[in-house]
Amino acid sequence: MAQKVVINLATGQEDPERVIVAFLVGNAAAEQGHQVAMFLTKEAVRLALPGVAVGVACEGCPPLERLFEQYAENGGELLACPICFSARKLDESQLVGNAKLAGATPLWEWIGGEAATVFSY
């Protein structure tokens, strides 16, 4: 049985290398058959909107757009903290297809009674 993987990402495009690493880890887990949810908090909630996950973080880094698309194609979910999202006055109707507003309780419900591996960036 595939283990669940939670990636807690609290950094957005102000630190693009952290964002790249989070999506690299998420894609690797999904490609190995794990269920993956990326819990977006603070500035990372902006990544749940179209056109934000763009650019190249560093020389030799893959384009974020490609990693973002692969993450969605691999079944990766984006769970955006509703408090953080609302505090930034963002529009929920604009969320990308694999994103939804989900706070701590829905995150725990997603994990369920199973063990989960957690990465934090």
Secondary structure as GFF3:
##gff-version 3
##sequence-region A 1 121
A	DSSP	beta_strand	4	9	.	.	.	ID=ss1
A	DSSP	alpha_helix	16	31	.	.	.	ID=ss2
A	DSSP	beta_strand	35	40	.	.	.	ID=ss3
A	DSSP	three_ten_helix	42	48	.	.	.	ID=ss4
A	DSSP	alpha_helix	64	73	.	.	.	ID=ss5
A	DSSP	beta_strand	77	80	.	.	.	ID=ss6
A	DSSP	alpha_helix	82	87	.	.	.	ID=ss7
A	DSSP	three_ten_helix	92	94	.	.	.	ID=ss8
A	DSSP	beta_strand	99	101	.	.	.	ID=ss9
A	DSSP	alpha_helix	104	111	.	.	.	ID=ss10
A	DSSP	beta_strand	116	120	.	.	.	ID=ss11
###
